[in-house]
Amino acid sequence: MAYYRRAGDVPPKRHTQHRRPDGTLYHEELMGEEGFSSDSSLLYHAGVPSAIVDATPWDPGDQSLTDNRPLLPRHLRLHELGTPDWKSVDVVTGRRLVLGNADVRISYVVAGETSPLYRNAVGDEVVYLESGSAVVETVFGALDVVRGDYVVLPRATTHRWVPTGSEPLRAYAIEASSHIAPPERYLSRYGQLLEHAPYCERDLHGPGAPLLVEQTDVEVLVKHRGGPDGITGTRYVVPTHPFDVVGWDGCLYPYTFNVADFEPITGRVHQPPPVHQVFAGSGFVICNFVPRKVDYHPLAVPVPYYHANVDSDEVMFYCGGDYEARRGSGIGQGSISLHPGGHSHGPQPGAVERALGAESFDELAVMVDTFRPLALGEGGRACEDPSYAWSWAGRGPAR
């Protein structure tokens, strides 16, 4: 996202001497994408950013995946994954893998504890906050995070989650094996969000001033590729705190975007899912369905038509309001529906008739469409509603 920001103390020209008041040099670090050929930022550290004094294996939890076989639409109740001891769970180590493939992994966690310092070296993360509030402290500075925020964290951004308030953090983590950015069709050739985009730069909130933390022998958890399930981890000990940055500038940094700032695109007849898109990654897209006025043709059918996902698996996370098309299926707040490629799906029986004449929908959902099949993670297997596949027919197999 080529949107320049600057914070703290940086020299007038890049790759030139930048000195402390005592005359010693700060350490310049380039954090960049695609081998010096895409967006980047320069950070100026008090300590040496590559220094480590210890490294041991770290287990990021059960990362195994089970094929969706037999091929079924599935309903997962994510709120069942919360535990009574959520106040001692953190957003990083408490994640439970729900769905995944080689391009993207989706996890969920209910948390109330400050997380360890963490960076994801596999890919970018977008974390949607279903409830609660937090400060996400990063090597660039702090982000204030509230309900409805997407937190966009570029690959290898060192950060930690610090809950604020008494409400649990319910975090829906979308972890890519690539970078995540606004769709190209929203952007000018130079990276500005265009007039037809449903949000603009004013809606993106980057970090404030550098944190300037001084501490020695600090642990950092790093998730990276490897291990039997393709994902593993390492626990580093670094001699100086990663938040020792005195200043930075560039076009690569974490930011938040609140779903309430997404301006829905509507029409006289039902609009296809791409009008709801908010981000894109390699092999998947992220969309959000927000409260909006609906189709205003006098004979419009405002709920989705039945459709077969020829090229994609569709994952819908229901996080607010009342999703009209799924009423009567058991789906509610905190549910996921998985509609796999090769299976036609659409509104529940009676939903079309109920929706006729509606002028607006009060619904909030985050959708991930993938272009490779999704498999079930440990968390998804633990919270499945086995009756959902038969909800359109009203009865299941006789066995």
ZITA-V989984 format. One record per pair of residues at least 12 apart in sequence whose C-alpha atoms are under 8 Angstrom apart, sorted by the first residue. I is the first residue (numbers start at 1). J is the second residue. Records with the same first field share a line. If there is no record, write none. Layout:
I->J ; J
//
This chain:
1->39 ; 181 ; 182 ; 191 ; 251 ; 252
2->39 ; 190 ; 191 ; 192 ; 251 ; 252
3->191 ; 192 ; 201 ; 250 ; 251
4->249 ; 250 ; 251
5->249 ; 250 ; 251
6->247 ; 248 ; 249 ; 250
7->208 ; 209 ; 210 ; 247 ; 248 ; 249
8->209 ; 210 ; 246 ; 247 ; 248
9->246 ; 247 ; 248
10->44 ; 246 ; 247 ; 248 ; 249
14->42
15->28
26->44 ; 45 ; 46 ; 47
27->44 ; 45 ; 46 ; 47 ; 48 ; 49
28->42 ; 43 ; 44 ; 45
29->42 ; 43 ; 44 ; 45 ; 49
30->42 ; 43
31->43 ; 252
32->252
39->250 ; 251 ; 252
40->250 ; 251 ; 252
41->248 ; 249 ; 250 ; 251 ; 252 ; 253
42->248 ; 249 ; 250
43->140 ; 245 ; 246 ; 247 ; 248 ; 249
44->245 ; 246 ; 247 ; 248
45->244 ; 245 ; 246 ; 247
46->244 ; 245 ; 246
47->240 ; 241 ; 244
48->240
49->242
51->238 ; 239
52->236 ; 237 ; 238 ; 239
53->217 ; 236 ; 237 ; 238 ; 239
54->236 ; 237 ; 238
55->234 ; 235 ; 236 ; 237
56->234 ; 235 ; 236
57->233 ; 234 ; 235
58->221 ; 222 ; 232 ; 233 ; 234 ; 235
59->232 ; 233 ; 234
60->93 ; 223 ; 231 ; 232 ; 233
61->93 ; 95 ; 96
62->96 ; 97 ; 378
63->97 ; 229 ; 230 ; 231 ; 377 ; 378
64->229 ; 377 ; 378
65->99 ; 100 ; 229 ; 375 ; 376 ; 377 ; 378
66->375 ; 376 ; 377
67->374 ; 375 ; 376
68->374 ; 375 ; 376
71->340 ; 343
72->339 ; 340 ; 343 ; 389
73->337 ; 338 ; 339 ; 340 ; 343 ; 388 ; 389
74->336 ; 337 ; 338 ; 339 ; 384 ; 385 ; 386 ; 388 ; 389
75->331 ; 335 ; 336 ; 337 ; 338 ; 384 ; 385 ; 386 ; 388 ; 389
76->335 ; 336 ; 337 ; 380 ; 383 ; 384 ; 385
77->334 ; 335 ; 336 ; 383 ; 384 ; 385
78->108 ; 334 ; 335 ; 336 ; 380 ; 383
79->334 ; 335
80->383
81->96 ; 108 ; 109 ; 110 ; 379 ; 382 ; 383
82->109 ; 110
83->110
86->110 ; 111 ; 112 ; 113 ; 168
87->111 ; 112 ; 113 ; 168
88->111 ; 112 ; 113
89->110 ; 111 ; 112 ; 113
90->109 ; 110 ; 111 ; 112 ; 113 ; 114 ; 115 ; 161
91->109 ; 110 ; 111 ; 112 ; 113 ; 114 ; 115 ; 161 ; 169 ; 171
92->115 ; 116 ; 118 ; 161
93->115
94->109 ; 110 ; 111
95->107 ; 108 ; 109
96->108 ; 109 ; 377 ; 378 ; 379
97->377 ; 378 ; 379 ; 380
98->376 ; 377 ; 378 ; 379 ; 380 ; 381
99->374 ; 375 ; 376 ; 377 ; 380
100->374 ; 375 ; 376 ; 377
101->372 ; 373 ; 374 ; 375
102->177
103->176 ; 177 ; 178 ; 282 ; 283 ; 284 ; 372
104->174 ; 175 ; 176 ; 177 ; 283 ; 284
105->174 ; 175 ; 176
106->172 ; 173 ; 174 ; 175
107->172 ; 173 ; 174 ; 379
108->170 ; 171 ; 172 ; 173 ; 379
109->169 ; 170 ; 171 ; 172
110->168 ; 169 ; 170 ; 171
111->168 ; 169 ; 170
112->163 ; 167 ; 168 ; 169
113->162 ; 163
114->160 ; 161 ; 162 ; 163
115->160 ; 161 ; 162
116->160 ; 161 ; 219 ; 220 ; 221
117->158 ; 159 ; 160 ; 219 ; 220 ; 221
118->157 ; 158 ; 159 ; 160 ; 220 ; 221 ; 222 ; 223
119->155 ; 156 ; 157 ; 158 ; 159 ; 220 ; 221 ; 222 ; 223
120->155 ; 156 ; 157 ; 158 ; 222 ; 223 ; 224
121->155 ; 156 ; 222 ; 223 ; 224 ; 225
122->155 ; 156 ; 176 ; 177 ; 178 ; 223 ; 224 ; 225
123->154 ; 155 ; 156 ; 175 ; 176 ; 177 ; 178 ; 179
124->152 ; 153 ; 154 ; 155 ; 156 ; 175 ; 176 ; 177 ; 178 ; 179 ; 180
125->151 ; 152 ; 153 ; 154 ; 155 ; 173 ; 174 ; 175 ; 176 ; 180
126->150 ; 151 ; 152 ; 153 ; 173 ; 174 ; 175 ; 180
127->150 ; 151 ; 152 ; 171 ; 172 ; 173 ; 174
128->148 ; 149 ; 150 ; 151 ; 171 ; 172 ; 173
129->145 ; 146 ; 147 ; 148 ; 149 ; 150 ; 151 ; 169 ; 170 ; 171 ; 172
130->147 ; 148 ; 169 ; 170 ; 171 ; 172 ; 319
131->146 ; 147 ; 148 ; 167 ; 168 ; 169 ; 170 ; 171
132->146 ; 147 ; 163 ; 164 ; 165 ; 166 ; 167 ; 168 ; 169 ; 170
133->145 ; 146 ; 147 ; 163 ; 164 ; 165 ; 167 ; 169
134->146 ; 161 ; 162 ; 163 ; 164 ; 165 ; 169
135->161 ; 162 ; 163 ; 164
136->159 ; 160 ; 161 ; 162
137->159 ; 160 ; 161 ; 162
138->157 ; 158 ; 159 ; 160 ; 243
139->157 ; 158 ; 159 ; 210 ; 211 ; 242 ; 243 ; 244 ; 245
140->207 ; 208 ; 209 ; 210 ; 211 ; 243 ; 245 ; 248 ; 253 ; 254
141->207 ; 208 ; 209 ; 210 ; 211 ; 243
142->207 ; 208 ; 209 ; 210 ; 211
143->205 ; 206 ; 207 ; 208 ; 255 ; 256
145->256
148->258 ; 259 ; 260
149->256 ; 257 ; 258 ; 259
150->256 ; 257 ; 258 ; 259
151->254 ; 255 ; 256 ; 257
152->254 ; 255 ; 256 ; 257
153->253 ; 254 ; 255
154->179 ; 180 ; 252 ; 253 ; 254
155->179
157->254
158->220 ; 242
176->281 ; 282
177->282
178->281 ; 282
179->281 ; 282
180->279 ; 280 ; 281 ; 282
181->279 ; 280 ; 281
182->278 ; 279 ; 280
183->277 ; 278 ; 279 ; 280
198->262 ; 263 ; 264 ; 265
199->261 ; 262 ; 263
203->257 ; 258 ; 261
204->255 ; 256 ; 257
205->255 ; 256 ; 257
206->253 ; 254 ; 255 ; 256
207->253 ; 254 ; 255
210->243 ; 245 ; 246 ; 247
211->243 ; 244 ; 245 ; 246
212->243 ; 244 ; 245 ; 246
213->241 ; 242 ; 243 ; 244
214->240 ; 241 ; 243 ; 244
215->240 ; 241
216->238 ; 239 ; 240 ; 241
217->237 ; 238 ; 239 ; 240 ; 241
218->237 ; 238 ; 239 ; 240 ; 241
219->235 ; 236 ; 237 ; 238
220->235 ; 236 ; 237 ; 238
221->233 ; 234 ; 235 ; 236
222->234 ; 235 ; 236
259->288 ; 290
260->290
262->290
264->276 ; 290 ; 292
266->292 ; 293 ; 294 ; 295
267->294 ; 295 ; 296
268->294 ; 295 ; 296 ; 297 ; 300
269->295 ; 296 ; 297 ; 300 ; 301 ; 302
270->294 ; 295 ; 300 ; 301 ; 302 ; 303 ; 304
273->287
274->287
276->288 ; 289
283->370 ; 371 ; 372
284->368 ; 369 ; 370 ; 371
285->368 ; 369 ; 370
286->366 ; 367 ; 368 ; 369
287->366 ; 367 ; 368
288->364 ; 365 ; 366 ; 367
289->363 ; 364 ; 365 ; 366 ; 367
290->362 ; 363 ; 364 ; 365
291->360 ; 361 ; 362 ; 363 ; 364
292->360 ; 361 ; 362
293->359 ; 360 ; 361
294->358 ; 359 ; 360 ; 361
295->359
296->359
300->356 ; 357
301->352 ; 355 ; 356
302->352 ; 355 ; 356 ; 358
303->324 ; 325 ; 347 ; 351 ; 352 ; 355
304->325 ; 346 ; 347
305->346 ; 347
306->344 ; 345 ; 346 ; 347
307->344 ; 345 ; 346
308->341 ; 342 ; 343 ; 344 ; 345
309->339 ; 340 ; 341 ; 342 ; 343 ; 344
310->341 ; 342
311->341 ; 371 ; 372
312->340 ; 341 ; 369 ; 370 ; 371 ; 372 ; 373
313->338 ; 339 ; 340 ; 341 ; 369 ; 370 ; 371 ; 372 ; 373 ; 374
314->337 ; 338 ; 339 ; 340 ; 341 ; 367 ; 368 ; 369 ; 370
315->336 ; 337 ; 338 ; 339 ; 367 ; 368 ; 369
316->336 ; 337 ; 338 ; 365 ; 366 ; 367 ; 368
317->334 ; 335 ; 336 ; 337 ; 365 ; 366 ; 367
318->331 ; 332 ; 333 ; 334 ; 335 ; 336 ; 364 ; 365 ; 366
319->333 ; 334 ; 335 ; 364 ; 365 ; 366
320->333 ; 363 ; 364 ; 365
321->333 ; 362 ; 363 ; 364
322->361 ; 362 ; 363 ; 364
323->361 ; 362 ; 363 ; 364
324->351 ; 355 ; 361 ; 363
325->346 ; 347 ; 348 ; 351 ; 352
326->347 ; 348 ; 351
327->348 ; 351
328->348
329->348 ; 388 ; 391
330->388
340->373 ; 374
341->373
348->391 ; 392
349->392
//
